[in-house]
């Protein structure tokens, strides 16, 4: 239900973001901190902190299967749907992304922001 999302522009161009060598970066969108990850030309957005014990996801890495791996205890999460692929039963919050004319947007469920 992408059209039910509130889309927030986070950059005019993907190259203008502060990417780390691990292919991730941290952005703050209207007071909310989000991790972005680039993997094989697909852009993912997910929670800043791990749902297990608060590890900073952008300080982890992406494995060969395209999971993001938390730096603290190495739990793995599917970046598209947040599923905990290493099986500990947690769920990583994920967000929709889209590019329009090179600009980057993150989609949040409506109600997270007040206007
Ligand atoms: S804090 Fe992320 S796996 Fe433990």
Backbone and ligand atoms as CSV (ligand in chain L), in Angstrom:
chain,resi,resn,atom,element,x,y,z
A,1,UNK,N,N,0.835,-1.185,0.000
A,1,UNK,CA,C,0.000,0.000,0.000
A,1,UNK,C,C,0.877,1.245,0.000
A,2,UNK,N,N,1.714,1.370,-1.017
A,2,UNK,CA,C,2.679,2.457,-1.054
A,2,UNK,C,C,2.008,3.827,-1.066
A,3,UNK,N,N,0.792,3.919,-1.693
A,3,UNK,CA,C,0.147,5.223,-1.777
A,3,UNK,C,C,-0.425,5.674,-0.443
A,4,UNK,N,N,-0.476,4.785,0.526
A,4,UNK,CA,C,-0.945,5.169,1.850
A,4,UNK,C,C,0.203,5.689,2.705
A,5,UNK,N,N,1.349,5.831,2.098
A,5,UNK,CA,C,2.513,6.292,2.837
A,5,UNK,C,C,2.702,7.793,2.696
A,6,UNK,N,N,3.357,8.340,3.666
A,6,UNK,CA,C,3.770,9.739,3.647
A,6,UNK,C,C,5.224,9.761,3.177
A,7,UNK,N,N,5.454,10.304,1.966
A,7,UNK,CA,C,6.794,10.256,1.374
A,7,UNK,C,C,7.580,11.498,1.738
A,8,UNK,N,N,8.773,11.286,2.267
A,8,UNK,CA,C,9.617,12.396,2.687
A,8,UNK,C,C,10.907,12.358,1.869
A,9,UNK,N,N,11.206,13.471,1.234
A,9,UNK,CA,C,12.440,13.577,0.447
A,9,UNK,C,C,13.626,13.715,1.390
A,10,UNK,N,N,14.638,12.878,1.174
A,10,UNK,CA,C,15.797,12.949,2.063
A,10,UNK,C,C,17.054,13.438,1.352
A,11,UNK,N,N,17.048,13.415,0.025
A,11,UNK,CA,C,18.222,13.905,-0.700
A,11,UNK,C,C,17.828,14.191,-2.142
A,12,UNK,N,N,18.504,15.184,-2.734
A,12,UNK,CA,C,18.263,15.485,-4.149
A,12,UNK,C,C,18.883,14.441,-5.062
A,13,UNK,N,N,19.898,13.770,-4.553
A,13,UNK,CA,C,20.573,12.740,-5.354
A,13,UNK,C,C,21.224,11.735,-4.409
A,14,UNK,N,N,21.247,10.475,-4.820
A,14,UNK,CA,C,21.786,9.421,-3.963
A,14,UNK,C,C,23.253,9.687,-3.595
A,15,UNK,N,N,23.982,10.333,-4.509
A,15,UNK,CA,C,25.401,10.580,-4.260
A,15,UNK,C,C,25.626,11.674,-3.225
A,16,UNK,N,N,24.602,12.431,-2.913
A,16,UNK,CA,C,24.782,13.514,-1.947
A,16,UNK,C,C,24.665,13.042,-0.509
A,17,UNK,N,N,24.330,11.759,-0.314
A,17,UNK,CA,C,24.253,11.220,1.043
A,17,UNK,C,C,25.643,10.799,1.512
A,18,UNK,N,N,25.808,10.706,2.810
A,18,UNK,CA,C,27.111,10.423,3.420
A,18,UNK,C,C,27.331,8.915,3.567
A,19,UNK,N,N,27.556,8.237,2.447
A,19,UNK,CA,C,27.688,6.773,2.442
A,19,UNK,C,C,28.975,6.317,3.111
A,20,UNK,N,N,28.864,5.266,3.904
A,20,UNK,CA,C,30.035,4.631,4.518
A,20,UNK,C,C,30.573,3.574,3.549
A,21,UNK,N,N,31.758,3.073,3.845
A,21,UNK,CA,C,32.349,2.043,2.979
A,21,UNK,C,C,31.519,0.762,2.953
A,22,UNK,N,N,30.721,0.516,3.983
A,22,UNK,CA,C,29.904,-0.702,4.023
A,22,UNK,C,C,28.599,-0.563,3.245
A,23,UNK,N,N,28.423,0.541,2.538
A,23,UNK,CA,C,27.234,0.716,1.715
A,23,UNK,C,C,26.026,1.227,2.473
A,24,UNK,N,N,26.240,1.665,3.715
A,24,UNK,CA,C,25.124,2.171,4.510
A,24,UNK,C,C,25.377,3.618,4.917
A,25,UNK,N,N,24.312,4.291,5.272
A,25,UNK,CA,C,24.426,5.630,5.842
A,25,UNK,C,C,23.263,5.865,6.786
A,26,UNK,N,N,23.408,6.865,7.601
A,26,UNK,CA,C,22.382,7.219,8.588
A,26,UNK,C,C,21.814,8.574,8.189
A,27,UNK,N,N,20.498,8.642,8.152
A,27,UNK,CA,C,19.850,9.915,7.849
A,27,UNK,C,C,18.845,10.228,8.958
A,28,UNK,N,N,18.630,11.504,9.149
A,28,UNK,CA,C,17.598,11.935,10.094
A,28,UNK,C,C,16.500,12.614,9.296
A,29,UNK,N,N,15.305,12.087,9.420
A,29,UNK,CA,C,14.167,12.562,8.644
A,29,UNK,C,C,13.108,13.057,9.617
A,30,UNK,N,N,12.922,14.362,9.639
A,30,UNK,CA,C,11.904,14.956,10.499
A,30,UNK,C,C,12.009,14.416,11.928
A,31,UNK,N,N,13.244,14.341,12.424
A,31,UNK,CA,C,13.490,13.913,13.793
A,31,UNK,C,C,13.623,12.425,13.990
A,32,UNK,N,N,13.428,11.643,12.935
A,32,UNK,CA,C,13.527,10.187,13.039
A,32,UNK,C,C,14.819,9.724,12.369
A,33,UNK,N,N,15.592,8.893,13.050
A,33,UNK,CA,C,16.849,8.402,12.502
A,33,UNK,C,C,16.611,7.068,11.803
A,34,UNK,N,N,17.123,6.965,10.574
A,34,UNK,CA,C,16.870,5.808,9.715
A,34,UNK,C,C,18.195,5.379,9.079
A,35,UNK,N,N,18.346,4.086,8.881
A,35,UNK,CA,C,19.496,3.554,8.149
A,35,UNK,C,C,19.115,3.368,6.688
A,36,UNK,N,N,20.004,3.790,5.799
A,36,UNK,CA,C,19.851,3.491,4.374
A,36,UNK,C,C,20.947,2.519,3.978
A,37,UNK,N,N,20.627,1.614,3.063
A,37,UNK,CA,C,21.617,0.660,2.567
A,37,UNK,C,C,21.444,0.499,1.069
A,38,UNK,N,N,22.560,0.447,0.369
A,38,UNK,CA,C,22.556,0.211,-1.079
A,38,UNK,C,C,23.124,-1.171,-1.327
A,39,UNK,N,N,22.339,-1.983,-2.041
A,39,UNK,CA,C,22.818,-3.329,-2.350
A,39,UNK,C,C,22.405,-3.670,-3.773
A,40,UNK,N,N,23.383,-3.798,-4.649
A,40,UNK,CA,C,23.139,-4.120,-6.059
A,40,UNK,C,C,22.077,-3.194,-6.659
A,41,UNK,N,N,22.279,-1.904,-6.479
A,41,UNK,CA,C,21.430,-0.866,-7.057
A,41,UNK,C,C,20.019,-0.823,-6.484
A,42,UNK,N,N,19.783,-1.528,-5.389
A,42,UNK,CA,C,18.500,-1.417,-4.697
A,42,UNK,C,C,18.738,-0.651,-3.403
A,43,UNK,N,N,17.849,0.276,-3.115
A,43,UNK,CA,C,17.970,1.104,-1.920
A,43,UNK,C,C,16.985,0.616,-0.862
A,44,UNK,N,N,17.505,0.364,0.332
A,44,UNK,CA,C,16.681,-0.097,1.444
A,44,UNK,C,C,16.725,0.937,2.560
A,45,UNK,N,N,15.664,0.979,3.338
A,45,UNK,CA,C,15.625,1.843,4.526
A,45,UNK,C,C,15.070,1.030,5.683
A,46,UNK,N,N,15.714,1.151,6.838
A,46,UNK,CA,C,15.259,0.392,8.004
A,46,UNK,C,C,15.715,1.084,9.273
A,47,UNK,N,N,15.323,0.511,10.383
A,47,UNK,CA,C,15.534,1.140,11.689
A,47,UNK,C,C,17.008,1.426,11.959
A,48,UNK,N,N,17.240,2.479,12.710
A,48,UNK,CA,C,18.592,2.863,13.108
A,48,UNK,C,C,19.192,1.851,14.082
A,49,UNK,N,N,18.350,1.347,14.987
A,49,UNK,CA,C,18.857,0.438,16.029
A,49,UNK,C,C,18.259,-0.956,15.884
A,50,UNK,N,N,19.059,-1.934,16.231
A,50,UNK,CA,C,18.647,-3.334,16.189
A,50,UNK,C,C,17.547,-3.590,17.226
A,51,UNK,N,N,16.544,-4.400,16.857
A,51,UNK,CA,C,15.462,-4.687,17.801
A,51,UNK,C,C,15.899,-5.603,18.947
A,52,UNK,N,N,17.068,-6.221,18.850
A,52,UNK,CA,C,17.521,-7.109,19.921
A,52,UNK,C,C,18.011,-6.313,21.123
A,53,UNK,N,N,19.091,-5.563,20.953
A,53,UNK,CA,C,19.642,-4.818,22.086
A,53,UNK,C,C,20.209,-3.470,21.655
A,54,UNK,N,N,19.695,-2.948,20.568
A,54,UNK,CA,C,20.004,-1.569,20.214
A,54,UNK,C,C,21.290,-1.337,19.452
A,55,UNK,N,N,21.863,-2.359,18.871
A,55,UNK,CA,C,23.051,-2.157,18.042
A,55,UNK,C,C,22.758,-1.187,16.907
A,56,UNK,N,N,23.751,-0.390,16.552
A,56,UNK,CA,C,23.583,0.577,15.457
A,56,UNK,C,C,23.745,-0.179,14.145
A,57,UNK,N,N,22.642,-0.334,13.425
A,57,UNK,CA,C,22.650,-1.196,12.241
A,57,UNK,C,C,23.653,-0.722,11.188
A,58,UNK,N,N,23.832,0.585,11.052
A,58,UNK,CA,C,24.764,1.097,10.043
A,58,UNK,C,C,26.220,0.792,10.388
A,59,UNK,N,N,26.468,0.313,11.594
A,59,UNK,CA,C,27.830,-0.091,11.966
A,59,UNK,C,C,28.072,-1.569,11.690
A,60,UNK,N,N,27.058,-2.253,11.171
A,60,UNK,CA,C,27.203,-3.656,10.809
A,60,UNK,C,C,27.645,-3.788,9.362
A,61,UNK,N,N,27.154,-4.795,8.717
A,61,UNK,CA,C,27.528,-5.018,7.312
A,61,UNK,C,C,26.434,-5.796,6.611
A,62,UNK,N,N,26.551,-5.878,5.290
A,62,UNK,CA,C,25.633,-6.686,4.493
A,62,UNK,C,C,26.332,-7.978,4.111
A,63,UNK,N,N,25.622,-9.101,4.283
A,63,UNK,CA,C,26.227,-10.388,3.925
A,63,UNK,C,C,25.981,-10.696,2.438
A,64,UNK,N,N,26.513,-11.816,1.987
A,64,UNK,CA,C,26.428,-12.170,0.567
A,64,UNK,C,C,25.001,-12.428,0.114
A,65,UNK,N,N,24.124,-12.771,1.055
A,65,UNK,CA,C,22.723,-13.036,0.721
A,65,UNK,C,C,21.877,-11.765,0.719
A,66,UNK,N,N,22.492,-10.628,1.058
A,66,UNK,CA,C,21.759,-9.370,1.047
A,66,UNK,C,C,21.064,-9.047,2.348
A,67,UNK,N,N,21.438,-9.724,3.428
A,67,UNK,CA,C,20.915,-9.381,4.747
A,67,UNK,C,C,21.786,-8.301,5.365
A,68,UNK,N,N,21.188,-7.503,6.254
A,68,UNK,CA,C,22.000,-6.622,7.072
A,68,UNK,C,C,22.313,-7.383,8.364
A,69,UNK,N,N,23.575,-7.291,8.795
A,69,UNK,CA,C,24.038,-8.020,9.965
A,69,UNK,C,C,24.356,-7.015,11.067
A,70,UNK,N,N,23.729,-7.198,12.219
A,70,UNK,CA,C,23.953,-6.287,13.342
A,70,UNK,C,C,25.386,-6.430,13.858
A,71,UNK,N,N,26.030,-5.325,14.218
A,71,UNK,CA,C,27.420,-5.398,14.669
A,71,UNK,C,C,27.582,-6.002,16.068
A,72,UNK,N,N,26.537,-6.036,16.873
A,72,UNK,CA,C,26.715,-6.481,18.258
A,72,UNK,C,C,26.710,-7.997,18.420
A,73,UNK,N,N,25.639,-8.648,17.941
A,73,UNK,CA,C,25.540,-10.094,18.139
A,73,UNK,C,C,25.338,-10.842,16.832
A,74,UNK,N,N,25.486,-10.119,15.736
A,74,UNK,CA,C,25.471,-10.716,14.388
A,74,UNK,C,C,24.125,-11.312,13.974
A,75,UNK,N,N,23.029,-10.864,14.566
A,75,UNK,CA,C,21.731,-11.299,14.064
A,75,UNK,C,C,21.567,-10.697,12.668
A,76,UNK,N,N,20.890,-11.452,11.817
A,76,UNK,CA,C,20.737,-11.034,10.419
A,76,UNK,C,C,19.277,-10.716,10.117
A,77,UNK,N,N,19.086,-9.721,9.266
A,77,UNK,CA,C,17.738,-9.280,8.915
A,77,UNK,C,C,17.637,-9.049,7.419
A,78,UNK,N,N,16.505,-9.488,6.854
A,78,UNK,CA,C,16.184,-9.171,5.467
A,78,UNK,C,C,15.901,-7.679,5.379
A,79,UNK,N,N,16.595,-6.969,4.509
A,79,UNK,CA,C,16.453,-5.515,4.453
A,79,UNK,C,C,15.148,-5.071,3.805
A,80,UNK,N,N,14.503,-5.958,3.061
A,80,UNK,CA,C,13.256,-5.593,2.395
A,80,UNK,C,C,12.048,-5.746,3.313
A,81,UNK,N,N,12.053,-6.808,4.132
A,81,UNK,CA,C,10.848,-7.048,4.947
A,81,UNK,C,C,11.132,-7.128,6.441
A,82,UNK,N,N,12.395,-7.009,6.844
A,82,UNK,CA,C,12.749,-6.988,8.256
A,82,UNK,C,C,12.798,-8.343,8.932
A,83,UNK,N,N,12.556,-9.412,8.167
A,83,UNK,CA,C,12.543,-10.742,8.788
A,83,UNK,C,C,13.914,-11.088,9.359
A,84,UNK,N,N,13.920,-11.678,10.526
A,84,UNK,CA,C,15.148,-12.040,11.230
A,84,UNK,C,C,15.624,-13.394,10.676
A,85,UNK,N,N,16.445,-13.323,9.627
A,85,UNK,CA,C,16.805,-14.528,8.877
A,85,UNK,C,C,17.753,-15.446,9.619
A,86,UNK,N,N,18.339,-14.981,10.716
A,86,UNK,CA,C,19.175,-15.882,11.518
A,86,UNK,C,C,18.348,-16.586,12.596
A,87,UNK,N,N,17.053,-16.283,12.684
A,87,UNK,CA,C,16.135,-17.126,13.437
A,87,UNK,C,C,15.920,-16.821,14.901
A,88,UNK,N,N,16.280,-15.637,15.364
A,88,UNK,CA,C,16.098,-15.351,16.787
A,88,UNK,C,C,14.710,-14.805,17.107
A,89,UNK,N,N,13.920,-14.526,16.071
A,89,UNK,CA,C,12.536,-14.137,16.300
A,89,UNK,C,C,12.285,-12.649,16.436
A,90,UNK,N,N,13.242,-11.841,16.045
A,90,UNK,CA,C,13.047,-10.394,16.106
A,90,UNK,C,C,12.560,-9.884,14.750
A,91,UNK,N,N,12.229,-8.625,14.698
A,91,UNK,CA,C,11.750,-8.019,13.459
A,91,UNK,C,C,12.347,-6.624,13.363
A,92,UNK,N,N,13.021,-6.356,12.275
A,92,UNK,CA,C,13.623,-5.039,12.043
A,92,UNK,C,C,12.637,-4.177,11.265
A,93,UNK,N,N,12.319,-3.031,11.802
A,93,UNK,CA,C,11.392,-2.130,11.120
A,93,UNK,C,C,12.001,-1.686,9.794
A,94,UNK,N,N,11.234,-1.792,8.725
A,94,UNK,CA,C,11.700,-1.363,7.414
A,94,UNK,C,C,10.775,-0.281,6.865
A,95,UNK,N,N,11.279,0.467,5.901
A,95,UNK,CA,C,10.516,1.551,5.274
A,95,UNK,C,C,10.651,1.420,3.761
A,96,UNK,N,N,9.624,1.874,3.073
A,96,UNK,CA,C,9.661,1.895,1.612
A,96,UNK,C,C,10.588,3.015,1.142
A,97,UNK,N,N,11.176,2.826,-0.024
A,97,UNK,CA,C,12.002,3.871,-0.631
A,97,UNK,C,C,11.560,4.054,-2.082
A,98,UNK,N,N,11.836,5.222,-2.604
A,98,UNK,CA,C,11.604,5.442,-4.031
A,98,UNK,C,C,12.528,6.565,-4.500
A,99,UNK,N,N,12.829,6.506,-5.784
A,99,UNK,CA,C,13.624,7.559,-6.409
A,99,UNK,C,C,12.760,8.219,-7.471
A,100,UNK,N,N,12.745,9.547,-7.466
A,100,UNK,CA,C,12.018,10.303,-8.491
A,100,UNK,C,C,12.969,11.352,-9.034
A,101,UNK,N,N,13.283,11.258,-10.315
A,101,UNK,CA,C,14.228,12.180,-10.951
A,101,UNK,C,C,15.531,12.264,-10.170
A,102,UNK,N,N,15.964,11.129,-9.647
A,102,UNK,CA,C,17.231,11.072,-8.927
A,102,UNK,C,C,17.125,11.388,-7.451
A,103,UNK,N,N,16.025,12.003,-7.030
A,103,UNK,CA,C,15.858,12.340,-5.615
A,103,UNK,C,C,15.402,11.100,-4.831
A,104,UNK,N,N,15.811,11.045,-3.575
A,104,UNK,CA,C,15.528,9.887,-2.730
A,104,UNK,C,C,14.413,10.231,-1.746
A,105,UNK,N,N,13.451,9.325,-1.638
A,105,UNK,CA,C,12.329,9.503,-0.718
A,105,UNK,C,C,12.199,8.255,0.157
A,106,UNK,N,N,11.759,8.459,1.394
A,106,UNK,CA,C,11.406,7.363,2.284
A,106,UNK,C,C,9.919,7.486,2.595
A,107,UNK,N,N,9.237,6.345,2.569
A,107,UNK,CA,C,7.810,6.341,2.849
A,107,UNK,C,C,7.521,5.888,4.272
A,108,UNK,N,N,6.809,6.730,4.987
A,108,UNK,CA,C,6.433,6.398,6.363
A,108,UNK,C,C,4.929,6.200,6.425
A,109,UNK,N,N,4.519,5.341,7.324
A,109,UNK,CA,C,3.080,5.197,7.529
A,109,UNK,C,C,2.514,6.522,8.011
A,110,UNK,N,N,1.370,6.890,7.460
A,110,UNK,CA,C,0.760,8.144,7.876
A,110,UNK,C,C,0.386,8.054,9.348
A,111,UNK,N,N,0.533,9.173,10.002
A,111,UNK,CA,C,0.246,9.205,11.430
A,111,UNK,C,C,1.497,9.320,12.260
A,112,UNK,N,N,2.659,9.039,11.650
A,112,UNK,CA,C,3.900,9.179,12.374
A,112,UNK,C,C,4.267,10.655,12.543
A,113,UNK,N,N,3.749,11.469,11.634
A,113,UNK,CA,C,4.050,12.888,11.691
A,113,UNK,C,C,2.749,13.668,11.784
A,114,UNK,N,N,2.788,14.787,12.399
A,114,UNK,CA,C,1.596,15.627,12.445
A,114,UNK,C,C,1.836,16.859,11.582
A,115,UNK,N,N,0.821,17.237,10.852
A,115,UNK,CA,C,0.954,18.406,9.968
A,115,UNK,C,C,-0.162,19.397,10.265
L,1,LIG,S1,S,21.890,-5.887,19.404
L,1,LIG,FE1,FE,21.695,-6.527,17.354
L,1,LIG,S2,S,21.965,-8.652,17.433
L,1,LIG,FE2,FE,22.070,-8.028,19.505
